[in-house]
Amino acid sequence: MAQLLHQFSVDLTWTGARDVGTATYTSYGRDHVLTAGDRPPLPGTSDPGFRGDPDRWSPEDLLVGALSQCHMLWFLHLAATTGVVVVGYEDAASGTVRIEGAGHGQFTEVVLRPRVTVRNATLADGRPVDDALLADVHHRAHEHCFIARSVNFAVRHEPTPVLLERPTV
């Protein structure tokens, strides 16, 4: 079977040189901009703990966000093919980074906390759309997520119980 390869390109421009560049550790800003094609620019920085701007995205934020997005997109795809009608999806994802004495660090885990609202209480074959069914869809989404499959730390899932859409009056 032939393998498909996809390429992804992002341009990065450092915008934090200020007047003296990297003359000292405190003389330069960590601000930068990510762009890709005609998409809106994404303002980046380092984590505020490392002199970054708290109003900008850090690489750590983006990694946690990428894991959350990838899981959601696969979950929605697999829910649709399973017959689950998802009408709402939220996630309160968080990641933990361990910083070592010399300043080296690494992610130790990311926890996804998806909250899914569904329209149908049963599938076409009569099976209930319940926590067990959604847990299976989450498991399969995790197995498919390119980003989760590419990291060397645990990506755990702590979904809230399934929420059934309330009919509007």
Contact map, one row per residue, 1 for C-alpha under 8 A:
1110000000000000000000000000000000000000000000000000000000000000000000000000000000000000000000000000000000000000000000000000000000000000000000000000000000000000000000000
1111000000000000000000000000000000000000000000000000000000000000000000000000000000000000000000000000000000000000000000000000000000000000000000000000000000000000000000000
1111100000000000000000000000000000000000000000000000000000000000000000000000000000000000000000000000000000000000000000000000000000000000000000000000000000000000000000000
0111110000000000000000000000000000000000000000000000000000000000000000000000000000000000000000000000000000000000000000000000000000000000000000000000000000000000000000000
0011111000000000000000000000000000000000000000000000000000000000000000000000000000000000000000000000000000000000000000000000000000000000000000000000000000000000000000000
0001111100000000000000000000000000000000000000000000000000000000000000000000000000000000000000000000000000000000000000000000000000000000000000000000000000000000000000000
0000111110000000000000000000000000000000000000000000000000000000000000000000000000000000000000000000000000000000000000000000000000000000000000000000000000000000000000000
0000011111000000000000000000000000000000000000000000000000000000000000000000000000000000000000000000000000000000000000000000000000000000000000000000000000000000000000000
0000001111100000000000000000000000010000000000000000000000000000000000000000000000000000000000000000000000000000000000000000000000000000000000000000000000000000000000000
0000000111110000000000000000000001110000000000000000000000000000000000000000000000000000000000000000000000000000000000000000000000000000000000000000000000000000000000000
0000000011111000000000000000000001110000000000000000000000000000000000000000000000000000000000000000000000000000000000000000000000000000000000000000000000000000000000000
0000000001111100000000000000000111100000000000000000000000000000000000000000000000000000000000000000000000000000000000000000000000000000000000000000000000000000000000000
0000000000111110000000000000000111000000000000000000000000000000000000000000000000000000000000000000000000000000000000000000000000000000000000000000000000000000000000000
0000000000011111100000000000011110000000000000000000000000000000000000000000000000000000000000000000000000000000000000000000000000000000000000000000000000000000000000000
0000000000001111110000000000111110000000000000000000000000000000000000000000000000000000000000000000000000000000000000000000000000000000000000000000000000000000000000000
0000000000000111110010000001111100000000000000000000000000000000000000000000000000000000000000000000000000000000000000000000000000000000000000000000000000000000000000000
0000000000000111111111000001100000000000000000000000000000000000000000000000000000000000000000000000000000000000000000000000000000000000000000000000000000000000000000000
0000000000000011111110000011100000000000000000000000000000000000000000000000000000000000000000000000000000000000000000000000000000000000000000000000000000000000000000000
0000000000000000111110000000000000000000000000000000000000000000000000000000000000000000000000000000000000000000000000000000000000000000000000000000000000000000000000000
0000000000000000111111100011000000000000000000000000000000000000000000000000000000000000000000000000000000000000000000000000000000000000000000000000000000000000000000000
0000000000000001111111110011000000000000000000000000000000000000000000000000000000000000000000000000000000000000000000000000000000000000000000000000000000000000000000000
0000000000000000100111111011000000000000000000000000000000000000000000000000000000000000000000000000000000000000000000000000000000000000000000000000000000000000000000000
0000000000000000000111111011000000000000000000000000000000000000000000000000000000000000000000000000000000000000000000000000000000000000000000000000000000000000000000000
0000000000000000000011111111000000000000000000000000000000000000000000000000000000000000000000000000000000000000000000000000000000000000000000000000000000000000000000000
0000000000000000000001111111000000000000000000000000000000000000000000000000000000000000000000000000000000000000000000000000000000000000000000000000000000000000000000000
0000000000000000000000011111100000000000000000000000000000000000000000000000000000000000000000000000000000000000000000000000000000000000000000000000000000000000000000000
0000000000000000010111111111100000000000000000000000000000000000000000000000000000000000000000000000000000000000000000000000000000000000000000000000000000000000000000000
0000000000000001110111111111110000000000000000000000000000000000000000000000000000000000000000000000000000000000000000000000000000000000000000000000000000000000000000000
0000000000000011110000000111111000000000000000000011000000000000000000000000000000000000000000000000000000000000000000000000000000000000000000000000000000000000000000000
0000000000000111000000000001111100000000000011000011100000000000000000000000000000000000000000000000000000000000000000000000000000000000000000000000000000000000000000000
0000000000000111000000000000111110000000001111000001100100000000000000000000000000000000000000000000000000000000000000000000000000000000000000000000000000000000000000000
0000000000011111000000000000011111000000001110000000000000000000000000000000000000000000000000000000000000000000000000000000000000000000000000000000000000000000000000000
0000000000011110000000000000001111100000111100000000000000000000000000000000000000000000000000000000000000000000000000000000000000000000000000000000000000000000000000000
0000000001111000000000000000000111110000111100000000000000000000000000000000000000000000000000000000000000000000000000000000000000000000000000000000000000000000000000000
0000000001110000000000000000000011111111110000000000000000000000000000000000000000000000000000000000000000000000000000000000000000000000000000000000000000000000000000000
0000000011100000000000000000000001111110100000000000000000000000000000000000000000000000000000000000000000000000000000000000000000000000000000000000000000000000000000000
0000000000000000000000000000000000111110000000000000000000000000000000000000000000000000000000000000000000000000000000000000000000000000000000000000000000000000000000000
0000000000000000000000000000000000111111000000000000000000000000000000000000000000000000000000000000000000000000000000000000000000000000000000000000000000000000000000000
0000000000000000000000000000000000111111100000000000000000000000000000000000000000000000000000000000000000000000000000000000000000000000000000000000000000000000000000000
0000000000000000000000000000000000100111110000000000000000000000000000000000000000000000000000000000000000000000000000000000000000000000000000000000000000000000000000000
0000000000000000000000000000000011110011111000000000000000000000000000000000000000000000000000000000000000000000000000000000000000000000000000000000000000000000000000000
0000000000000000000000000000000011100001111100000000000010000000000000000000000000000000000000000000000000000000000000000000000000000000000000000000000000000000000000000
0000000000000000000000000000001111000000111110000000000110000000000000000000000000000000000000000000000000000000000000000000000000000000000000000000000000000000000000000
0000000000000000000000000000001111000000011111000000000111100000000000000000000000000000000000000000000000000000000000000000000000000000000000000000000000000000000000000
0000000000000000000000000000011100000000001111100001100111100000000000000000000000000000000000000000000000000000000000000000000000000000000000000000000000000000000000000
0000000000000000000000000000011000000000000111111111100011100000000000000000000000000000000000000000000000000000000000000000000000000000000000000000000000000000000000000
0000000000000000000000000000000000000000000011111111110001110000000000000000000000000000000000000000000000000000000000000000000000000000000000000000000000000000000000000
0000000000000000000000000000000000000000000001111111110000000000000000000000000000000000000000000000000000000000000000000000000000000000000000000000000000000000000000000
0000000000000000000000000000000000000000000001111111000000000000000000000000000000000000000000000000000000000000000000000000000000000000000000000000000000000000000000000
0000000000000000000000000000000000000000000001111111000000000000000000000000000000000000000000000000000000000000000000000000000000000000000000000000000000000000000000000
0000000000000000000000000000110000000000000001111111100000000000000000000000000000000000000000000000000000000000000000000000000000000000000000000000000000000000000000000
0000000000000000000000000000111000000000000011111111110101000000000000000000000000000000000000000000000000000000000000000000000000000000000000000000000000000000000000000
0000000000000000000000000000011000000000000011110011111100000000000000000000000000000000000000000000000000000000000000000000000000000000000000000000000000000000000000000
0000000000000000000000000000000000000000000000110001111110000000000000000000000000000000000000000000000000000000000000000000000000000000000000000000000000000000000000000
0000000000000000000000000000000000000000000000000000111110000000000000000000000000000000000000000000000000000000000000000000000000000000000000000000000000000000000000000
0000000000000000000000000000001000000000001110000001111111000000000000000000000000000000000000000000000000000000000000000000000000000000000000000000000000000000000000000
0000000000000000000000000000000000000000011111000000011111101100000000000000000000000000000000000000000000000000000000000000000000000000000000000000000000000000000000000
0000000000000000000000000000000000000000000111100001000111111100000000000000000000000000000000000000000000000000000000000000000000000000000000000000000000000000000000000
0000000000000000000000000000000000000000000111100000000011111110000000000000000000000000000000000000000000000000000000000000000000000000000000000000000000000000000000000
0000000000000000000000000000000000000000000000100000000001111111000000000000000000000000000000000000000000000000000000000000000000000000000000000000000000000000000000000
0000000000000000000000000000000000000000000000000000000011111111100000000000000000000000000000000000000000000000000000000000000000000000000000000000000000000000000000000
0000000000000000000000000000000000000000000000000000000011111111110000000000000000000000000000000000000000000000000000000000000000000000000000000000000000000000000000000
0000000000000000000000000000000000000000000000000000000000111111111000000000000000000000000000000000000000000000000000000000000000000000000000000000000000000000000000000
0000000000000000000000000000000000000000000000000000000000011111111100000000000000000000000011100000000000000100000000000000000000000000000000000000000000000000000000000
0000000000000000000000000000000000000000000000000000000000001111111110000000000000000000000010000000000000000000000000000000000000000000000000000000000000000000000000000
0000000000000000000000000000000000000000000000000000000000000111111111000000000000000000000000000000000000000000000000000000000000000000000000000010000000000000000000000
0000000000000000000000000000000000000000000000000000000000000011111111100000000000000000000000000000000000000000000000000000000000000000000000001011000000000000000000000
0000000000000000000000000000000000000000000000000000000000000001111111110000000000000000001010000000000000000001000000000000000000000000000000000000000000000000000000000
0000000000000000000000000000000000000000000000000000000000000000111111111000000000000000000000000000000000000000000000000000000000000000000000000000000000000000000000000
0000000000000000000000000000000000000000000000000000000000000000011111111100000000000000000000000000000000000000000000000000000000000000000000001111000000000000000000000
0000000000000000000000000000000000000000000000000000000000000000001111111110000000000000000000000000000000000000000000000000000000000000010011001000000000000000000000000
0000000000000000000000000000000000000000000000000000000000000000000111111111000000000000100000000000000000000000000000000000000000000000000010000000000000000000000000000
0000000000000000000000000000000000000000000000000000000000000000000011111111100000000000000000000000000000000000000000000000000000000000000000000000000000000000000000000
0000000000000000000000000000000000000000000000000000000000000000000001111111110000000000000000000000000000000000000000000000000000000000000011011000000000000000000000000
0000000000000000000000000000000000000000000000000000000000000000000000111111111000000000000000000000000000000000000000000000000000000000110110000000000000000000000000000
0000000000000000000000000000000000000000000000000000000000000000000000011111111100000100000000000000000000000000000000000000000000000000000000000000000000000000000000000
0000000000000000000000000000000000000000000000000000000000000000000000001111111110000000000000000000000000000000000000000000000000000000000000000000000000000000000000000
0000000000000000000000000000000000000000000000000000000000000000000000000111111111000000000000000000000000000000000000000000000000000000100110000000000000000000000000000
0000000000000000000000000000000000000000000000000000000000000000000000000011111111111100000000000000000000000000000000000000000000000000100000000000000000000000000000000
0000000000000000000000000000000000000000000000000000000000000000000000000001111111111100000000000000000000000000000000000000000000000000000000000000000000000000000000000
0000000000000000000000000000000000000000000000000000000000000000000000000000111111110000000000000000000000000000000000000000000000000000000000000000000000000000000000000
0000000000000000000000000000000000000000000000000000000000000000000000000000011111110000000000000000000000000000000000000000000000000000000000000000000000000000000000000
0000000000000000000000000000000000000000000000000000000000000000000000000000001111111000000000000000000000000000000000000011000000000000000000000000000000000000000000000
0000000000000000000000000000000000000000000000000000000000000000000000000000001111111100000000000000000000000000000001110010000010000000000000000000000000000000000000000
0000000000000000000000000000000000000000000000000000000000000000000000000000001100111110000000000000000000000000000001110000000000000000000000000000000000000000000000000
0000000000000000000000000000000000000000000000000000000000000000000000000001001100011111100000000000000000000000000111100000000000000000000000000000000000000000000000000
0000000000000000000000000000000000000000000000000000000000000000000000000000000000001111100000000000000000000000000111100000000000000000000000000000000000000000000010000
0000000000000000000000000000000000000000000000000000000000000000000000000000000000000111110000000000000000000000001111000000000000000000000000000000000000000000000000000
0000000000000000000000000000000000000000000000000000000000000000000000010000000000000111111000000000000000000000011110000000000000000000000000000000000000000000000000000
0000000000000000000000000000000000000000000000000000000000000000000000000000000000000001111100000000000000000000011100000000000000000000000000000000000000000000000000000
0000000000000000000000000000000000000000000000000000000000000000000100000000000000000000111110000000000000000001111000000000000000000000000000000000000000000000000000000
0000000000000000000000000000000000000000000000000000000000000000000000000000000000000000011111000000000000000001110000000000000000000000000000000000000000000000000000000
0000000000000000000000000000000000000000000000000000000000000001100100000000000000000000001111100000000000000111110000000000000000000000000000000000000000000000000000000
0000000000000000000000000000000000000000000000000000000000000001000000000000000000000000000111110000000000000111000000000000000000000000000000000000000000000000000000000
0000000000000000000000000000000000000000000000000000000000000001000000000000000000000000000011111000000000111110000000000000000000000000000000000000000000000000000000000
0000000000000000000000000000000000000000000000000000000000000000000000000000000000000000000001111100000000111100000000000000000000000000000000000000000000000000000000000
0000000000000000000000000000000000000000000000000000000000000000000000000000000000000000000000111110000011111000000000000000000000000000000000000000000000000000000000000
0000000000000000000000000000000000000000000000000000000000000000000000000000000000000000000000011111000011110000000000000000000000000000000000000000000000000000000000000
0000000000000000000000000000000000000000000000000000000000000000000000000000000000000000000000001111101111000000000000000000000000000000000000000000000000000000000000000
0000000000000000000000000000000000000000000000000000000000000000000000000000000000000000000000000111111110000000000000000000000000000000000000000000000000000000000000000
0000000000000000000000000000000000000000000000000000000000000000000000000000000000000000000000000011111100000000000000000000000000000000000000000000000000000000000000000
0000000000000000000000000000000000000000000000000000000000000000000000000000000000000000000000000001111100000000000000000000000000000000000000000000000000000000000000000
0000000000000000000000000000000000000000000000000000000000000000000000000000000000000000000000000011111110000000000000000000000000000000000000000000000000000000000000000
0000000000000000000000000000000000000000000000000000000000000000000000000000000000000000000000000011111111000000000000000000000000000000000000000000000000000000000000000
0000000000000000000000000000000000000000000000000000000000000000000000000000000000000000000000001111001111100000000000000000000000000000000000000000000000000000000000000
0000000000000000000000000000000000000000000000000000000000000000000000000000000000000000000000001110000111110000000000000000000000000000000000000000000000000000000000000
0000000000000000000000000000000000000000000000000000000000000000000000000000000000000000000000111100000011111100000000000000000000000000000000000000000010000000000000000
0000000000000000000000000000000000000000000000000000000000000000000000000000000000000000000000111100000001111100000000000000000000000000000000000000000011000000000000000
0000000000000000000000000000000000000000000000000000000000000000000000000000000000000000000000111000000000111110000000000000000000000000000000000000000011110000000000000
0000000000000000000000000000000000000000000000000000000000000001000000000000000000000000000011110000000000111111000000000000000000000000000000000000000011110000000000000
0000000000000000000000000000000000000000000000000000000000000000000000000000000000000000000011100000000000001111100000000000000000000000000000000000000000111100000000000
0000000000000000000000000000000000000000000000000000000000000000000100000000000000000000001111000000000000000111110000000000000000000000000000000000000000111110000000000
0000000000000000000000000000000000000000000000000000000000000000000000000000000000000000001110000000000000000011111000000000000000000000000000000000000000001111000000000
0000000000000000000000000000000000000000000000000000000000000000000000000000000000000000111110000000000000000001111100000000000000000000000000000000000000001111000000000
0000000000000000000000000000000000000000000000000000000000000000000000000000000000000001111000000000000000000000111110000000000000000000000000000000000000000011111000000
0000000000000000000000000000000000000000000000000000000000000000000000000000000000000111110000000000000000000000011111000000000000000000000000000000000000000001011000000
0000000000000000000000000000000000000000000000000000000000000000000000000000000000000111100000000000000000000000001111100000000000000000000000000000000000000000011110000
0000000000000000000000000000000000000000000000000000000000000000000000000000000000011111000000000000000000000000000111111000000000000000000000000000000000000000011110000
0000000000000000000000000000000000000000000000000000000000000000000000000000000000011110000000000000000000000000000011111000000000000000000000000000000000000000000110000
0000000000000000000000000000000000000000000000000000000000000000000000000000000000011000000000000000000000000000000001111110000010000000000000000000000000000000000100000
0000000000000000000000000000000000000000000000000000000000000000000000000000000000000000000000000000000000000000000001111110000111000000000000000000000000000000000100000
0000000000000000000000000000000000000000000000000000000000000000000000000000000000000000000000000000000000000000000000011111111110000000000000000000000000000000000000000
0000000000000000000000000000000000000000000000000000000000000000000000000000000000110000000000000000000000000000000000011111111110000000000000000000000000000000000000000
0000000000000000000000000000000000000000000000000000000000000000000000000000000000100000000000000000000000000000000000000111111000000000000000000000000000000000000000000
0000000000000000000000000000000000000000000000000000000000000000000000000000000000000000000000000000000000000000000000000111111000000000000000000000000000000000000000000
0000000000000000000000000000000000000000000000000000000000000000000000000000000000000000000000000000000000000000000000000111111100000000000000000000000000000000000000000
0000000000000000000000000000000000000000000000000000000000000000000000000000000000000000000000000000000000000000000000000111111110000000000000000000000000000000000000000
0000000000000000000000000000000000000000000000000000000000000000000000000000000000000000000000000000000000000000000000001110011111001000000000000000000000000000000000000
0000000000000000000000000000000000000000000000000000000000000000000000000000000000010000000000000000000000000000000000011110001111101100000000000000000000000000000000000
0000000000000000000000000000000000000000000000000000000000000000000000000000000000000000000000000000000000000000000000001000000111111100000000000000000000000000010000000
0000000000000000000000000000000000000000000000000000000000000000000000000000000000000000000000000000000000000000000000000000000011111110000000000000000000000000110000000
0000000000000000000000000000000000000000000000000000000000000000000000000000000000000000000000000000000000000000000000000000000001111111000000000000000000000000000000000
0000000000000000000000000000000000000000000000000000000000000000000000000000000000000000000000000000000000000000000000000000000111111111100000000000000000000000000000000
0000000000000000000000000000000000000000000000000000000000000000000000000000000000000000000000000000000000000000000000000000000011111111110000000000000000000000010000000
0000000000000000000000000000000000000000000000000000000000000000000000000000000000000000000000000000000000000000000000000000000000111111111000000000000000000010000000000
0000000000000000000000000000000000000000000000000000000000000000000000000000000000000000000000000000000000000000000000000000000000011111111100000000000000000000000000000
0000000000000000000000000000000000000000000000000000000000000000000000000010011000000000000000000000000000000000000000000000000000001111111110000000000000000000000000000
0000000000000000000000000000000000000000000000000000000000000000000000100010000000000000000000000000000000000000000000000000000000000111111111000000000000001000000000000
0000000000000000000000000000000000000000000000000000000000000000000000000000000000000000000000000000000000000000000000000000000000000011111111100000000000000000000000000
0000000000000000000000000000000000000000000000000000000000000000000000000010010000000000000000000000000000000000000000000000000000000001111111110000000000000000000000000
0000000000000000000000000000000000000000000000000000000000000000000000110110010000000000000000000000000000000000000000000000000000000000111111111000000000000000000000000
0000000000000000000000000000000000000000000000000000000000000000000000100100000000000000000000000000000000000000000000000000000000000000011111111001100000000000000000000
0000000000000000000000000000000000000000000000000000000000000000000000000000000000000000000000000000000000000000000000000000000000000000001111111001100000000000000000000
0000000000000000000000000000000000000000000000000000000000000000000000000100000000000000000000000000000000000000000000000000000000000000000111111100100000000000000000000
0000000000000000000000000000000000000000000000000000000000000000001001100100000000000000000000000000000000000000000000000000000000000000000011111111100000000000000000000
0000000000000000000000000000000000000000000000000000000000000000000001000000000000000000000000000000000000000000000000000000000000000000000000011111110000000000000000000
0000000000000000000000000000000000000000000000000000000000000000011001000000000000000000000000000000000000000000000000000000000000000000000000001111111000000000000000000
0000000000000000000000000000000000000000000000000000000000000000001001000000000000000000000000000000000000000000000000000000000000000000000001101111111000100000000000000
0000000000000000000000000000000000000000000000000000000000000000000000000000000000000000000000000000000000000000000000000000000000000000000001111111111000000000000000000
0000000000000000000000000000000000000000000000000000000000000000000000000000000000000000000000000000000000000000000000000000000000000000000000000111111100000000000000000
0000000000000000000000000000000000000000000000000000000000000000000000000000000000000000000000000000000000000000000000000000000000000000000000000011111111000000000000000
0000000000000000000000000000000000000000000000000000000000000000000000000000000000000000000000000000000000000000000000000000000000000000000000000000011111000000000000000
0000000000000000000000000000000000000000000000000000000000000000000000000000000000000000000000000000000000111100000000000000000000000000000000000000001111100000000000000
0000000000000000000000000000000000000000000000000000000000000000000000000000000000000000000000000000000000011100000000000000000000000000000000000000001111110000000000000
0000000000000000000000000000000000000000000000000000000000000000000000000000000000000000000000000000000000001111000000000000000000000000000000000001000011111000000000000
0000000000000000000000000000000000000000000000000000000000000000000000000000000000000000000000000000000000001111000000000000000000000000000000000000000001111100000000000
0000000000000000000000000000000000000000000000000000000000000000000000000000000000000000000000000000000000000011110000000000000000000000010000000000000000111110000000000
0000000000000000000000000000000000000000000000000000000000000000000000000000000000000000000000000000000000000011110000000000000000000000000000000000000000011111000000000
0000000000000000000000000000000000000000000000000000000000000000000000000000000000000000000000000000000000000001111000000000000000000010000000000000000000001111100000000
0000000000000000000000000000000000000000000000000000000000000000000000000000000000000000000000000000000000000000111100000000000000000000000000000000000000000111110000000
0000000000000000000000000000000000000000000000000000000000000000000000000000000000000000000000000000000000000000001000000000000000100000000000000000000000000011111000000
0000000000000000000000000000000000000000000000000000000000000000000000000000000000000000000000000000000000000000001111000000000001100100000000000000000000000001111100000
0000000000000000000000000000000000000000000000000000000000000000000000000000000000000000000000000000000000000000001111000000000000000000000000000000000000000000111110000
0000000000000000000000000000000000000000000000000000000000000000000000000000000000000000000000000000000000000000000011111000000000000000000000000000000000000000011111000
0000000000000000000000000000000000000000000000000000000000000000000000000000000000000010000000000000000000000000000011100000000000000000000000000000000000000000001111100
0000000000000000000000000000000000000000000000000000000000000000000000000000000000000000000000000000000000000000000000000000000000000000000000000000000000000000000111110
0000000000000000000000000000000000000000000000000000000000000000000000000000000000000000000000000000000000000000000000000000000000000000000000000000000000000000000011111
0000000000000000000000000000000000000000000000000000000000000000000000000000000000000000000000000000000000000000000000000000000000000000000000000000000000000000000001111
0000000000000000000000000000000000000000000000000000000000000000000000000000000000000000000000000000000000000000000000000000000000000000000000000000000000000000000000111
